[in-house]
Amino acid sequence: MKLLQELFGNGFLNEKSRNELQEESVKTGKTEEEIILERRIISEDELFKLKSKVFKFVLKKIKAEEVSLDVLKLIPEEAATNYKMVSIAKNGNVFEIGMVYPEDISAQNALRFLSRQENFSYETFLITFTDLNNLLKQYRTLKSETIKALYELEKEKKEILGAVEDNLSPRIMAEEAPIIKMVLVILKHAIENNASDIHIEPSKDKLTVRFRQDGILHPNLFLPLSVHIAIVARIKIIASLKIDENRIPQDGRLSIKIGGKEVDFRVATFPTLYGEKVEIRVLDPTEGLKSFEQLGLRGRNFDLVKEAIKKPYGLILSTGPTGSGKTTTLYAILQILNKDSVNITTIEDPIEYSIAGVNQSQIKPEIGYSFAQGLRQILRQDPNIIMVGEIRDEETASLAIQAALTGHVVLSSLHTNTSIGVIPRLIDMGIKQFLIPSTLRIAISQRLIRVLCPHCKKKIIPNEKIKNYILSRIKNFPVQAKKEVKISDIFYIYEAKGCELCGFMGYSGRMGLFEVLSMTSELAELLLKNPVESLILKVAQKQGMLTMEQEGILKVLNGETTVQEVARVTDER
């Protein structure tokens, strides 16, 4: 129990606590490292720095995505899991082995046996639980399947060319079974990991595959650069793109049945210094079309949106930066409005999801078919409800306002940071300020925040800094919202931990963080006199509007997300 003794000697534990934890270790079979981390006596980084000092092993921090396939497969998954050790690097003929318990005799014996069996030399290093877990998950995901495909490809190339590997055309390689399998594996794992985007990026010495999961890009796989051309060619073939054109960007779509469901992918190629980069947007209809409840729209915000879409005409705007879920929110509204008795027509760029009963049109700027041109044509189609993908210019803004004035429900998106910012933005685009109160029903500003994994989130008492942050924000809540918040001197929140079910990220999925500005008579009067953002905000909050940060605090207190996540998202404003 060297670590517990060291913590006792350094004043982190008193004698009673040390003895109790030692007894717990003996009774439960848990290691002292596990107990220290469970009790949050010190952080993981501090613990392993201490362990490095006590046991005289060099502590090595690693990034799972930087460990090559050949290095990782040196130690079988079963041995890696049982003995908490993984191969992390290779220097010449010597492998670097990362171990959580390098002092463990049984782990060392197992490593010596493997080295004799596989004939390799090694050097051991100390690594953390987090780094170990990040590497362990690679065995069960993309890497294991691509290792097999790469092996099969090399075998086939040698059979075809008699060990001469350089003269296969991209089209021939793209039709090889291992390349087909590799592309399918990448797409399949993107779906299974709820990725919204796939990035296939060539560099000087490798091909990197990254998934965007819950809004954050993560490197998932490193491949030899030799397969880059073949993989890109395969994607181009199934997306109906020109395989021999690599000088200019191309856009396409493909549809594949994965796991019993049809999934669409939007493909965009882009020429770079080291070859074509491919970006693939995952358009899973089961993920894209959601209800308000699934989006995280609740309480007063939910009521305001429901009330606004009941009106027979008016402008409904969804605002926020790229990737904040604006289109998803608009689709959710369309699903509610979609009835046999109304004609709904949309003009989009691009059409992300097909909605039965809705007439959807894709703009084509290259032939002069813009949002403005499309909106003019829509008005000749006898619509009840119109959705314009985005208001980008003065002409489109003016047409949208006129459509709302003439008895149509108009839905659209706008790039502003806040719901309040919609009003000065429309004025900047040439809209007369007296027209705004009579046309604008609501402005919905939003961000996407990661949701805590329900299987591993950990209940904690916040430290003083976080506690003061929460209390200071509650202090500025609108009166009604403040009454609904029940908080005592000691309260609990949750933090991200990480487990196998969430890929050791601590988060699983995303939800919206909303700020809804509803047009009222008081606001309308203010807009006609002095439409300054600070004054609009003051009046809106007096009427009960929560800012996104304030709504985020409510979600923290409900155990849905973390303070860090709210701060990350709202600091972007």
N, C-alpha and C positions, 0 to 999 in steps of 0.2 A: 504494500500500500504506500508506495513511495510518493505518489502524487498528492494523496490526501495528507501525508505527513509534511510534505513541502508547503502545502496551502496552510496547514496549521502553523508551521514555522514562520510563514510570511504574514500571519495575522488575518487570513481570510476565513479561518475556522477556529472556534474555540475547542477545547479538549473534548467537551461533551459531544459537540457536533461531529468531530472527527471520529470518535468511537462509534457513534450511532451509524454513520455512513459506512464505516468498516464492517459493522455487523450486517447492515443491509446488503452489502456486496456479497458477503458469505452466504446469507440466507437466500437471496434471489438469483445468485449466479451472474449478476451484472458486473461488468468491469468498472473500475473506479472512474474511468473516463466517461462511461455512459451515465453514471450517477452524478458526476460533477456537472455535466451538461444538462441533465434533466432538472437538477436543482438550481440551475442558472447561477452557480457560484462565481464562475468567470466565463467569458466568451470562448467559443471554440478556438479562435485564433490565439488567445492568451493561453489556453490550456495546452495547445500543441507546441507553442513556444517554450512553455515550462517543461513539457515532456522532452523536447529536444535537448534542453539544458540538463535535465536529470539523467537521461539515458544515453546522452552523447551521440545521438543520431542527427544527421543533417535534415532539417525540415525543408521540404520542397513543395512549393505551390505550383499547381499545374492547371492547365485549361484542357478539359476533356476533348474539345474539338480539335486541338492541336496534336493529339496522339494519333499516329498513323495506324492504318488497318493492320499492316504487317507486324507492328510492334505490339498492338493490343492482343492479337490472337496467340501470342507466345504462351500465355497462361490460360488454360481452359476456364470457362465461366464458373464451373462448379468449384474449382480450386480457388478462384478469385473471390467468390462469395464466402466460402467456408473459412478461408484463412485471412480474409481482408487484405489482399495484396493484388496488385496489378502491374503489368509492364507499362512503363510510361515513356521511355525513350531508348534510343540506341546510339552509342558513341563508338564508332569502329566496330569491333566484334564484341563489345561489352554492352549488355542490356541494363538499364536502370529500372529497378523494381521498387515501387512505392508500397509501403506497408503501414497500416494503422498500428499494428502491434509488432514492430521489428524485434522487440525483446522476447517475444513468445517462442519458446523452443520448438513447439510442434509446427508453427508456421515456417520457421527456419529449416527444419528437417524436410518439410514438404517441398520447399524451394530448392534445397540441395538435390532431392530426388528428381525433380523436374529438370534441373540443369544437367544432371548426368544422363537422363533419358533423352533429352533433346539436344544435348551437347552444346550448351551455351555458357558463357561467363556472365557474371552479374555483379552489380553493386546495389546495396539497399539504401533506401531513403525513407524518412518519416513523412506520411501524408495525412491529411485530415479526413474525417468522416465524409464531409461534403464533397471533397474531390474524389474520394473513393466511389461514392454513390453516383456521381455524375459520370464516372467511367463505367460502372457496372451496368447502367442503363443502356450503354452503347452496345453491349452484347446482345440485348434483346430487341434492338430496333433496326435501324437502317444498316449499320455496319455489317452485321453478320450475314445478311442477305446479299449485300453488294460484294462482300468477299467471295462468296460462291460464284456470283455472276462474273466477276473479274477473272477468277480462276478458269471458268468455262470459256471466256473470251480468249484468254491467252492460249488455251488448249486448241481452240478452233482455228485461231490465226496460224499456229504452228502446223496444223494439219493441212491447211490450205496452201501455205506458202513455204512449207519445209523449213521453218525457223526464220524465214525472211519476213519481217513484220511491217514494213513501211509503205507498201504500195497499194493497199486496199483503198478503194474510193469511199467517200463518205456514205454514198447511197448503199454500197454493198455492206459496209459495216453496220449501217443503220438497220438493215434487214436481218442481221445476225441475231439469233435467239437470245444470247446473253445481253445484248444492248437493249432489245425489246423488253426483256425481263427487268433490267436495271431501271429503265424509265418508268415502267409500271410500279416497281418497288418504291421509287421516289414519290410518285403520285399517291400510291396507297398509304404510305406512311404519313404523308402530309394530311390526308383525310383523317387517319386514325389519331393523329396528334392535334386535330382541330386547328391546323394552320390555315391562315387566310391567304398567304402568299408563299411562293417558292422562288428563291433566287439561285440561279445557276451561274456562277461567276468564275471565269478563267483568270489566272494570274500568271506570273512568270514561271512558276514551278509546280502548280497544282490547280485542280478544279474544286471549288468550294460550293457546297450546297447548303443554303441557309433557309430555314423556315421562320416565318413571322407567326409567333404564337402569342395570343393575348396582347397583340400590339407591339411586342418586342421581338427583334430579329435575333435568332440563335443559330450559330453554325452547327449543322447536324452531321455533316459528312465531308471528308476530304477524299478526292479521287485523283488517280494519275491524270496528268494533262493529256496523255495519249488517247483517252476516250472522249475528250471534249467534243471534237468535231462530229463523232458518231452519235453522241447523245443529242447534240443540237439538231443534227440531221434527222434523227428519229422523231423528235418533237415537231420539227417542221413538216414532216411527212403526215403525221396524224392531225396536225392543225391546218393542213392544206396551204402551206406557205411554200414559196419558191426555195428549193433546197440549194440551188446554185447561186443565190443572191445573198451575199454577206456584207455588202458595202453600205446598205441603207437599212434603217429599222423596218420591221414588218409586224403587222398585227394579225392575229387569227384566233380561232376558237376551236375547241375540241370537246368531245363528250365521251366519257368512258363509264362503263358499269363497274363499280367497285363495292364489294360487300353487299351485293344485292340491290344497290340503288344507283340510279343514273346521276352522275356528277358532271357539271360543265366546268371548263377551265378557259380562262382568257389568256392568250399567249402574246407576249411582246418581246421581240428581239431587238438588240441594240449593239452596234459595232463598238468595240473597245480596242485598246492597244494590243491586248493579247488574244483577241478573238471575240466572237459574239457572246454577249451576256443575254440570258433568257430570264424574263420575269413571268411567272405564271400565277394568275389570280384564281383562287379556288372559289367556285360559285356553286356551293352546295345548297340546293333549294330548301332542304330541311333546316339548314342553319340560317339562311338569309331572311326568310319570311317569318317574322315573329310578332307576337301580340305585345300590347303595351306592358302587360305584367312581366313578360319575359325580358323586355327591354330595361326594366327597373323603374318605369314611370309610375309613381304612386302618389297617394295623398292629394294635396291641393293641386299639384301639377297635373295629375291624372284627370281630376275633375275639370280643370280649365281647358284641357285639350278636348275632352269629350264634349264639353259645352260648345267650344268653337266649331267643331266639325258638324254640329247640328244646324248651324246657320246656313241659309240657302245660297249665300254668296260671301265673297271676301277672300283675303289673302292670308295664307298660312305659310310661315317661313321657318325652315329648319336651318340653323346656323352652326358654324364651327369650322375648324381646320380640316384639311384632307385626312380621311381615315377616322373621323370622330363618330361615324354612324348616322350621318344625316340622311342618306338614301334609305337606310334600313328603317328609320323612323317614318319617312314619307311612305314607304311600302306598307308599314303597319297601319297607317291612316287609310291608305287606299283599300286595304282589305276590309276595313269597317264600312267604308263608303260604297264598296262594290256590290251593287244590287241590280237586279234585272231592269228596274225602272229608270236607271240613269245611264247616260253615255259617258264613259271615262276614257279620255285620250291622253297619252303621255308623249313627250318628246325627251329623249334621254341620250346620254353620252358617257358610257355605253349602257345598253340594256343589260342589267346585271342578273335579273331574275324574271322569268316569264310568269305573268299572273293571268289566269284564266278569266275571261270576261272583260279584260282591259285591252284597249287598242294601243299598242306600244310602238313607237317609231324611233329609229336611230338617226341622229344627225350625221351629215357627211359634209364637213366644211370644204373639202377639196372640190366639191361640185356646187358650192354655194348654198347648201342646205344647212343653215345655222339654226340656233335656238330661236332667233327672231323670225326667220323665214318659216320655220316649222310652226311657231305660235300663230302666225298669220293664217296658215293653212288649217290649223286645228279649229280656229274660230268659224271656219266655213263647214265644219263637220257636225254642227249642231251639238256641241258638247254641253254637259252639265258640270262636269268636273274635269279640270285640266291639271296635269302635272308637268312642270318644266324642270328638267334636271338641275339646272343652275342658272341663276341670273348673273350674267357676266358683264353686261354692258348697259349703257343708257337706253338703247332701243328695246332690248328685251324687258328691262324694268318698266318702261313706259307702257309696253303692250300688256304686261302682266297686270299693272294697275288698272288699265282700261278694261281688261277682261273681268277683273274683280268688280269694277264699277257697273258693268253691264249685266250683272246677274249670274256670274260664274264663280264657282269655288276654284281657286287657283292655289296649287301647292308648289313650292319651289324651295331651293336652297340658296344660301348666300354666305360668302366667306366673311364673317365677322367673329371677333373673339367672344362677345357677349350678346345676350338678347337685347340689351339696351343699345348696343352699337348698331343695330339694324336701322334705327331711325336716322342718325346722321349719315349712314352709308347710303340710304335711299335718297336723301337730300343731295348728297355729293354726286349721285348718279343722275341728277336733274329732275327728280320727282318733286313737284310742288308740295310744300309741307302741309297745306290745307287738305290735300288728297289723302294723306296717310291715315288720319284718324277714321275716315269713313271707309277705308278699304282693308287696313291691317287688322286681322282678328287676334292672332297670337304670333309671337316670335319664340321659337324653341331653340335655345342654345344648349349644346351638349359636348361632353367628352366621354371617352370610354375608360373605365377603370377596371383593373383586374380584381376578381372575386377570390377571396380566401378559399383554399381547398377545405371542404367540410370534413374530410377524413383526418387531417393532421393539424388544423389551426389550433393555436395554443392560447389559452386564457391567461392573461397577465394583469398585474396592477401597473398602470403606466408610470414611468419615471416623472420627475418634477417638470422637466422640459416639455414633454408631451402633454402632461396634465394641464399645464398652464396654457399651452397652445389650444387645447380643446375648450377650456373654460373661457378663454378670451374670445373665441369665436361664438360660443353660446351666448355670451354677454350681449353681442350685437344682433342676435336673432330677432325677427319680428315678434311682436308681443304674443300672438297666438301660438307660434311655434315654440317660444320659450316656455309657455305654460305646459306644453305637451312633453317636454324633456324632463324626465325624472332622473336626477343625478345627485349623489351624496358626496361627502368628503372623500370616501374611498369607493372607487368604481373600477370596473374591469373593462378591458378591451381585448382584442385578439391580435396575435402576430403570426406571420407566415413562418412555417417550419419546414415543410417539404417531406414527401413520402413517395413511394413507388407509383401510386395512383395519379399523382400530379407531376410526375417526372422530376421529383425533388425540387420543384420550383416554389412550392408553398401556395400557389395560386392555380385556380382551375376555371377558365372562362372569364368573360367580361360582362359588365352591365353598364348602362348609361348613367351619367351624372348630368342632371338637367337643371336648367334655369328657364322658367317660362314667364314671359312678359305678356300680359293680357291687356288689351285695350279697354280702358274705362273712360267714363265721362270726365273724370278729374285729369287723367293723362291726356285726353284729347284736348282739353282746355289749355293745358301746359304746352302741348306741341304747337298750338296756334300762336302762343305768346313767345315762348323762349325754350326751344328744344335742345337744351344743354344736357349732356349725359349725366352729370352729377345730380342735377335736379330731377331728371327722369328716374334715376336710381332711388333717390330719396323718397319720391312719391310711391314708386313701385313697392319698395320695402315696407312703407307705411301701410300699404294695402295687403301685405302678407307674403311678398315674393322672397323666396330663399335664393341666395346666390349658389353657384355650383359648389363652392367651398363649404358653405353652410350645409348644403344637402349631403356633401361628402362626410361631414362630421356626424350626421345622423346615421349614415350607413356604417361608419366606424363603431358607433355606440350600439348598433344592431348586430355587430359581429360579422358584417358582410365583407369588409375590406380593412385596410390598415391606414393609419395616419400618413405613413410614408407614401403610399400610393395616391392618396388625396393630394398631398403636397406636390408630388411629381406632376400630376395632371393639371392642377390649378395654377401652378407656377408658370406654366406655358402661356398663360393668358397675357 
